[in-house]
Amino acid sequence: MARARHAGALAHAAQGVGYAPEDRRLVPEFSVEDNIVLPALALRLPAAERGRWLDEVYALLPQLKTMRKRPGGVSGGQGKMVALGRALMVARTALLLDEPFQGFAPALALDYARTLGELRRSRPDLAILVTESTPALLDAIVGEALQIEHGAIT
């Protein structure tokens, strides 16, 4: 089961889909930077391309660059930022974010929302799909919002 899930994730990454799950799924034994580049390594992207994408991640999320040598078992909002950076390493066509604001203090949630807004402005060709239970936080990034209640779009 786990092998099939990982094969599916690799296939999606190969298609340019980056995914930041709600629970982050970081490898605590790896550094922050190792966690970020992991999907690019799994796809065997050339070092020059990995470097370019890592530079872009650090430009968008400069706090990750200062944390890059820390162990990957970071908590809360920092872990969400690392998961976003990891997803961005392969997100060429789409970025899927599952409850990206969960666990953030209000000020950090607004900062994260501003980061996503900057991403939307800098990469208008990137589809960003977000599941979020606090939709007001998405104002800076949404082009279209759909609300789903009990399995139906309302």
BELVENFEN-V126450 format. One record per run of one state. SS is the DSSP state (2 for helix, 1 for strand, 0 for the rest). FROM is the first residue (numbers start at 1). LEN is the number of residues. Records with the same first field share a line. If there is no record, write none. Layout:
# BELVENFEN-V126450
SS=FROM-LEN, FROM-LEN
This chain:
# BELVENFEN-V126450
0=1-1, 15-2, 21-10, 43-4, 61-1, 68-3, 72-4, 89-5, 99-7, 123-4, 132-3, 139-9, 150-2, 154-1
2=2-13, 32-11, 47-14, 62-6, 76-13, 106-17, 135-4
1=17-4, 31-1, 71-1, 94-5, 127-5, 148-2, 152-2
